[in-house]
Amino acid sequence: MRDFDQRPQHGRRLDISSIAAFDHFSRDAASMHGWRIQDVDLRQHGDVLERLHGDGALIMGSDLPQQAKERLISEGALVFDDVPDTPFNAYRSSLYTPDELVQGIEHGYAESFDARVYAWSRTRHHDVADTLAAALHDHSIDDALAEWVQGKQIVGIMGGHALSRDSDEYRQTAHLAHGLARAGRIVATGGGPGAMEAGNLGARAVALSPDQLDAAIDELAAVASFHGAIPEWIASARSIAKRVGDGVSLGIPTWHYGHEPPNSFATSIAKYFQNSMREDILLRVANAGIVVLPGGGGTTQEIFQDACENSYAEEGAWAPLVLVGERFWTETLPAWPLLQAVMRGKPGEAGIALVDTAADAVARIAAFEPSPGGSALHAAAPEDRR
């Protein structure tokens, strides 16, 4: 949900996720019927709440004066409090920032917000309250992400999580993302280390020259991997992120792989508990195409998950799928011949490509213009995909 959200809605529904939006809509109102208030601190707004009738309102994860809360419930409002004993806000109304995820790291990585949530996810015993909290959180992130992607041309970069910062492949990925950002595309990655970090770094550094980007990579390479050095790995990235610019990019990590820290270069982070949801969403937000770098089983899965979507797409509804690394994708993991077979005779066949350089991948993506409305996260799926 977003401030002053006045999208076409059923009935009189209003989505309110900030004090500013609440003040705006409550100024001349007498009723909160149809209001959806999410993650707003209203403890200092008791006088305003006093004149608003609660019937038909839905209030989630918001702080209310106790007297106002009791009255609103008696009038028919549905009020959902924060889920107890969870280290996160199940009703948050925005995506994460890198600083939010590492809050508390000065006391050790185990004390950071990200690590505490991961520890919670590993120790919970499938209590219904825990399951509900995780589901509510992922739904809230999904809702915030659906708003964030609107109007953006997003390109997903897929590749291995194990790339070290001092590798040629890491540098190639950063320059790939840099080229995509300079071509006006928004880069989205899985939000973790390796190729994902390189992708978010290259996009963030869009205002730098290629030589300046190389200098930043050289500096990062002093802490080449997060293994055994997570605080140092994060600290080096945070230091460089402050200096390379603020080019916009998206990370979509998951606490399913919470042993891997999120990278600090994505400017907005949609972090999920459920990995299957995260993988599907990462592909669906990429309305301007997918670029796939050499990787392992997860990367190969993503190729054919995206190919499934494109193989059923009608003319004009597909997005490009570009594989980088001719020898890798024809010999090491020969996904290219199978991809060609899957797409043969389909409209989306025109969108698949196998290239060997980052520049060629950028050129293939830059030549594509997404269809109107292609950035909607919740696009309808074909009725039959058997």
C-alpha positions as CSV (number, residue, x, y, z in Angstrom):
1,M,0.0,0.0,0.0
2,R,1.1,3.6,-0.6
3,D,0.3,7.1,0.5
4,F,-2.8,8.7,-1.0
5,D,-3.5,5.5,-3.0
6,Q,-6.6,6.2,-5.1
7,R,-6.4,3.3,-7.5
8,P,-9.8,2.0,-8.8
9,Q,-11.1,-0.1,-5.9
10,H,-14.1,-2.2,-5.0
11,G,-16.6,0.2,-3.3
12,R,-15.0,2.9,-1.2
13,R,-11.8,1.1,-0.3
14,L,-8.9,3.3,0.6
15,D,-5.4,2.0,1.4
16,I,-3.7,4.1,4.0
17,S,-0.1,3.3,5.1
18,S,1.2,6.6,6.5
19,I,0.2,9.4,8.9
20,A,0.2,11.8,6.0
21,A,-2.4,9.7,4.2
22,F,-4.5,9.2,7.3
23,D,-4.5,13.0,7.9
24,H,-5.5,13.6,4.3
25,F,-8.4,11.3,4.3
26,S,-9.7,11.9,7.8
27,R,-9.8,15.7,7.4
28,D,-13.4,15.9,6.3
29,A,-14.5,12.3,7.0
30,A,-17.0,11.0,9.5
31,S,-16.6,7.3,8.9
32,M,-13.7,4.9,8.2
33,H,-15.9,2.5,6.2
34,G,-13.8,0.8,3.6
35,W,-10.5,2.1,5.0
36,R,-7.6,-0.3,5.1
37,I,-5.1,1.1,7.6
38,Q,-1.7,-0.7,7.7
39,D,1.3,-0.2,9.8
40,V,0.4,3.4,11.0
41,D,1.1,4.8,14.5
42,L,-2.1,6.5,15.5
43,R,-1.4,6.9,19.2
44,Q,-1.3,10.7,19.0
45,H,-4.4,10.9,16.8
46,G,-7.0,10.0,19.5
47,D,-8.9,13.2,18.9
48,V,-9.3,12.5,15.2
49,L,-10.3,8.9,15.8
50,E,-12.9,10.1,18.3
51,R,-15.0,11.6,15.5
52,L,-14.6,8.7,13.0
53,H,-17.0,5.7,13.0
54,G,-15.3,2.4,12.8
55,D,-17.9,0.2,11.0
56,G,-16.3,-1.4,7.9
57,A,-12.7,-0.5,8.7
58,L,-9.8,-2.9,8.7
59,I,-6.8,-1.8,10.8
60,M,-3.7,-4.0,10.7
61,G,-0.5,-3.7,12.7
62,S,-1.3,-0.1,13.7
63,D,-0.9,1.4,17.2
64,L,-4.2,2.9,18.6
65,P,-5.1,4.6,21.9
66,Q,-6.7,1.8,23.9
67,Q,-10.0,3.7,24.4
68,A,-10.3,4.4,20.7
69,K,-9.4,0.8,19.8
70,E,-12.2,-0.6,22.0
71,R,-14.8,1.8,20.6
72,L,-13.9,1.1,17.0
73,I,-14.1,-2.6,17.6
74,S,-17.5,-2.2,19.2
75,E,-18.7,-0.3,16.1
76,G,-17.6,-3.1,13.8
77,A,-14.0,-2.3,12.9
78,L,-11.6,-5.3,12.4
79,V,-8.4,-4.6,14.3
80,F,-5.4,-7.0,13.9
81,D,-2.6,-6.4,16.4
82,D,1.0,-7.3,15.8
83,V,1.7,-11.0,16.0
84,P,3.3,-11.6,19.4
85,D,6.8,-13.0,19.9
86,T,8.1,-12.3,16.4
87,P,11.2,-10.2,15.6
88,F,9.6,-8.5,12.5
89,N,6.5,-6.5,11.6
90,A,4.1,-8.8,9.8
91,Y,2.1,-5.9,8.5
92,R,4.9,-3.6,7.2
93,S,3.8,-1.4,4.3
94,S,7.1,-0.9,2.5
95,L,10.0,-2.8,1.1
96,Y,13.2,-3.1,3.2
97,T,16.3,-1.0,2.8
98,P,19.8,-2.5,3.3
99,D,20.3,-0.5,6.5
100,E,17.1,-1.9,8.0
101,L,18.2,-5.5,7.4
102,V,21.6,-5.0,9.1
103,Q,20.3,-2.9,12.0
104,G,22.1,-4.0,15.1
105,I,25.1,-5.4,13.4
106,E,27.4,-3.2,15.4
107,H,26.8,-5.8,18.2
108,G,27.8,-8.7,15.9
109,Y,26.0,-10.1,12.9
110,A,24.0,-12.5,15.0
111,E,22.3,-9.4,16.6
112,S,21.4,-7.8,13.3
113,F,17.7,-7.7,12.3
114,D,18.3,-10.0,9.4
115,A,20.1,-12.7,11.4
116,R,17.5,-12.6,14.2
117,V,14.7,-13.1,11.8
118,Y,16.5,-16.0,10.2
119,A,17.2,-17.6,13.6
120,W,13.4,-17.2,14.4
121,S,12.5,-18.9,11.1
122,R,14.8,-21.8,11.9
123,T,13.6,-22.5,15.4
124,R,9.9,-22.0,15.1
125,H,7.9,-25.2,15.5
126,H,5.1,-24.7,13.0
127,D,2.9,-23.0,15.6
128,V,-0.1,-21.6,13.9
129,A,0.8,-18.1,15.1
130,D,4.3,-18.4,13.6
131,T,2.9,-19.7,10.3
132,L,0.4,-16.9,10.2
133,A,3.0,-14.2,11.0
134,A,5.3,-15.4,8.1
135,A,2.3,-15.6,5.7
136,L,1.1,-12.1,6.7
137,H,4.6,-10.7,6.3
138,D,5.1,-12.2,2.8
139,H,1.7,-10.9,1.7
140,S,2.6,-7.4,2.9
141,I,5.9,-7.5,1.0
142,D,4.0,-8.8,-2.0
143,D,1.6,-5.9,-1.8
144,A,4.4,-3.3,-1.4
145,L,6.4,-4.8,-4.3
146,A,3.3,-4.7,-6.6
147,E,3.2,-0.9,-6.0
148,W,7.0,-0.5,-6.4
149,V,7.2,-2.2,-9.8
150,Q,4.5,0.0,-11.5
151,G,5.8,2.0,-14.4
152,K,9.3,0.5,-14.3
153,Q,11.1,-1.5,-17.0
154,I,12.7,-4.2,-15.0
155,V,15.4,-6.7,-16.1
156,G,16.2,-9.7,-13.9
157,I,19.8,-10.9,-13.6
158,M,20.2,-14.5,-12.7
159,G,23.5,-16.2,-11.8
160,G,25.5,-18.1,-9.2
161,H,25.6,-17.0,-5.6
162,A,29.1,-18.3,-5.1
163,L,31.0,-15.8,-7.3
164,S,33.7,-14.1,-5.3
165,R,34.3,-10.4,-5.7
166,D,37.8,-10.9,-7.1
167,S,36.6,-13.1,-10.0
168,D,36.3,-12.1,-13.6
169,E,32.7,-13.3,-13.7
170,Y,31.8,-10.9,-10.8
171,R,33.3,-8.0,-12.7
172,Q,31.5,-9.0,-15.9
173,T,28.1,-9.1,-14.1
174,A,28.6,-5.7,-12.5
175,H,29.4,-4.2,-16.0
176,L,26.3,-6.0,-17.4
177,A,24.1,-4.4,-14.8
178,H,25.8,-1.1,-15.3
179,G,25.1,-1.2,-19.0
180,L,21.4,-2.1,-18.4
181,A,21.0,0.7,-15.9
182,R,22.6,3.1,-18.4
183,A,20.1,1.9,-21.0
184,G,17.2,3.0,-18.7
185,R,16.4,-0.4,-17.2
186,I,15.9,-1.2,-13.5
187,V,17.9,-4.2,-12.5
188,A,16.4,-6.9,-10.2
189,T,18.4,-9.7,-8.6
190,G,17.9,-12.4,-5.9
191,G,19.4,-9.9,-3.5
192,G,22.2,-12.1,-2.1
193,P,25.9,-12.4,-2.7
194,G,27.8,-13.4,-5.8
195,A,26.3,-12.5,-9.1
196,M,23.3,-10.9,-7.3
197,E,25.5,-8.5,-5.4
198,A,27.5,-7.7,-8.6
199,G,24.2,-6.9,-10.4
200,N,23.0,-4.6,-7.7
201,L,26.4,-2.9,-7.5
202,G,26.6,-2.2,-11.2
203,A,23.1,-0.7,-11.2
204,R,23.7,1.4,-8.2
205,A,26.9,2.8,-9.8
206,V,25.1,3.9,-13.0
207,A,26.5,7.5,-12.7
208,L,30.1,6.2,-12.6
209,S,32.3,5.5,-15.6
210,P,33.3,1.9,-16.3
211,D,36.8,2.6,-15.0
212,Q,35.3,4.0,-11.7
213,L,33.2,0.9,-11.4
214,D,36.3,-1.2,-11.8
215,A,38.0,0.7,-9.0
216,A,35.0,0.1,-6.7
217,I,35.2,-3.7,-7.5
218,D,38.9,-3.7,-6.9
219,E,38.3,-2.2,-3.4
220,L,35.5,-4.7,-2.7
221,A,37.8,-7.6,-3.6
222,A,39.8,-7.0,-0.4
223,V,37.0,-9.0,1.3
224,A,36.3,-11.4,-1.6
225,S,33.7,-13.6,0.2
226,F,31.3,-13.5,3.1
227,H,32.4,-16.9,4.3
228,G,33.8,-16.5,7.8
229,A,33.8,-12.7,7.4
230,I,30.2,-11.6,7.2
231,P,30.6,-8.3,9.2
232,E,33.6,-7.3,7.2
233,W,31.9,-8.3,3.9
234,I,28.9,-6.1,4.8
235,A,31.0,-3.2,6.1
236,S,33.0,-3.0,2.9
237,A,29.9,-3.0,0.8
238,R,28.2,-0.3,2.9
239,S,31.2,1.9,2.7
240,I,31.3,1.7,-1.1
241,A,27.6,2.0,-1.5
242,K,27.7,5.5,0.1
243,R,30.2,6.6,-2.6
244,V,29.1,5.0,-5.8
245,G,25.8,6.7,-6.1
246,D,22.1,5.9,-5.7
247,G,21.0,4.2,-8.9
248,V,17.8,2.3,-8.2
249,S,17.7,-1.5,-8.2
250,L,15.8,-4.3,-6.6
251,G,16.8,-7.3,-4.5
252,I,14.4,-10.2,-3.8
253,P,16.2,-12.5,-1.3
254,T,14.7,-15.0,1.1
255,W,15.2,-16.2,4.6
256,H,15.1,-19.7,3.3
257,Y,18.7,-19.0,2.4
258,G,19.3,-16.8,5.4
259,H,22.7,-18.2,6.1
260,E,23.7,-16.0,3.1
261,P,23.6,-12.3,4.0
262,P,21.7,-9.9,1.7
263,N,23.9,-7.5,-0.3
264,S,24.1,-3.8,0.5
265,F,23.7,-2.4,-3.1
266,A,20.0,-3.0,-3.8
267,T,18.2,0.2,-3.0
268,S,14.9,-1.6,-2.3
269,I,14.6,-5.2,-0.9
270,A,11.6,-7.5,-1.0
271,K,12.6,-10.2,1.4
272,Y,10.4,-13.2,1.8
273,F,10.1,-16.3,4.0
274,Q,8.7,-18.6,1.3
275,N,11.3,-19.3,-1.3
276,S,9.0,-20.7,-3.9
277,M,7.0,-17.4,-3.9
278,R,10.2,-15.4,-4.1
279,E,11.4,-17.3,-7.1
280,D,8.2,-16.9,-9.0
281,I,7.9,-13.2,-8.2
282,L,11.5,-12.5,-9.2
283,L,10.7,-13.8,-12.7
284,R,7.3,-12.1,-12.9
285,V,8.6,-8.6,-12.1
286,A,11.1,-8.8,-14.9
287,N,8.8,-7.4,-17.6
288,A,11.7,-6.1,-19.7
289,G,13.6,-9.5,-19.8
290,I,15.9,-11.9,-18.0
291,V,19.7,-12.2,-18.4
292,V,21.1,-15.5,-17.2
293,L,24.7,-15.9,-16.3
294,P,26.5,-19.2,-15.6
295,G,25.2,-20.9,-12.5
296,G,24.1,-24.1,-11.0
297,G,20.8,-26.0,-10.5
298,G,18.9,-23.0,-9.2
299,T,19.9,-20.9,-12.2
300,T,19.0,-23.6,-14.6
301,Q,15.6,-24.0,-12.9
302,E,15.0,-20.3,-13.4
303,I,15.8,-20.5,-17.2
304,F,13.0,-23.1,-17.7
305,Q,10.6,-21.5,-15.2
306,D,10.8,-18.3,-17.3
307,A,10.7,-20.4,-20.6
308,C,7.4,-21.9,-19.4
309,E,5.9,-18.4,-19.1
310,N,7.2,-17.3,-22.5
311,S,6.3,-20.6,-24.3
312,Y,2.6,-19.9,-23.5
313,A,2.7,-16.2,-24.1
314,E,0.9,-14.7,-27.1
315,E,2.6,-12.5,-29.6
316,G,3.7,-9.3,-27.9
317,A,3.3,-10.7,-24.4
318,W,6.7,-12.4,-24.1
319,A,9.9,-10.8,-22.7
320,P,13.5,-11.6,-23.8
321,L,15.5,-14.4,-22.2
322,V,19.2,-14.0,-22.8
323,L,21.8,-16.5,-21.8
324,V,25.4,-15.3,-21.4
325,G,28.2,-17.8,-22.0
326,E,28.1,-19.8,-25.2
327,R,30.4,-22.6,-24.1
328,F,28.9,-22.9,-20.7
329,W,25.2,-23.1,-21.9
330,T,26.1,-25.5,-24.8
331,E,28.7,-27.8,-23.2
332,T,29.0,-27.4,-19.4
333,L,25.3,-27.2,-18.7
334,P,23.7,-27.6,-22.2
335,A,20.5,-25.7,-21.4
336,W,20.5,-23.8,-24.7
337,P,19.6,-26.6,-27.1
338,L,16.7,-27.6,-24.8
339,L,15.6,-24.0,-24.5
340,Q,15.6,-23.7,-28.3
341,A,13.4,-26.9,-28.5
342,V,11.0,-25.6,-25.9
343,M,10.5,-22.3,-27.7
344,R,10.5,-23.6,-31.3
345,G,7.5,-22.3,-33.2
346,K,6.3,-20.1,-30.3
347,P,6.0,-16.3,-30.5
348,G,8.6,-16.0,-27.8
349,E,11.2,-17.8,-29.9
350,A,12.2,-14.4,-31.2
351,G,13.1,-13.3,-27.7
352,I,15.7,-16.0,-26.7
353,A,19.4,-15.5,-27.4
354,L,22.7,-16.9,-26.5
355,V,25.6,-14.4,-26.3
356,D,29.1,-14.3,-25.0
357,T,29.6,-10.8,-23.7
358,A,27.8,-8.4,-21.3
359,A,27.7,-5.8,-24.1
360,D,25.8,-8.2,-26.4
361,A,23.3,-9.0,-23.6
362,V,22.7,-5.3,-23.0
363,A,22.1,-4.7,-26.7
364,R,19.5,-7.6,-26.9
365,I,17.6,-6.2,-23.9
366,A,17.8,-2.6,-25.0
367,A,16.2,-3.5,-28.3
368,F,13.1,-4.7,-26.5
369,E,10.2,-2.5,-25.4
370,P,7.8,-4.1,-22.8
371,S,4.1,-4.1,-23.8
372,P,1.8,-1.6,-22.0
373,G,0.9,-2.9,-18.6
374,G,3.7,-5.4,-18.6
375,S,5.0,-4.3,-15.2
376,A,1.9,-5.5,-13.3
377,L,3.1,-8.0,-10.7
378,H,-0.2,-9.8,-10.5
379,A,-0.9,-10.4,-14.1
380,A,-3.4,-13.1,-14.9
381,A,-2.0,-16.5,-15.8
382,P,-3.1,-18.6,-18.7
383,E,-6.0,-20.9,-17.8
384,D,-4.3,-24.1,-18.9
385,R,-0.6,-24.8,-18.9
386,R,-0.6,-28.5,-19.1
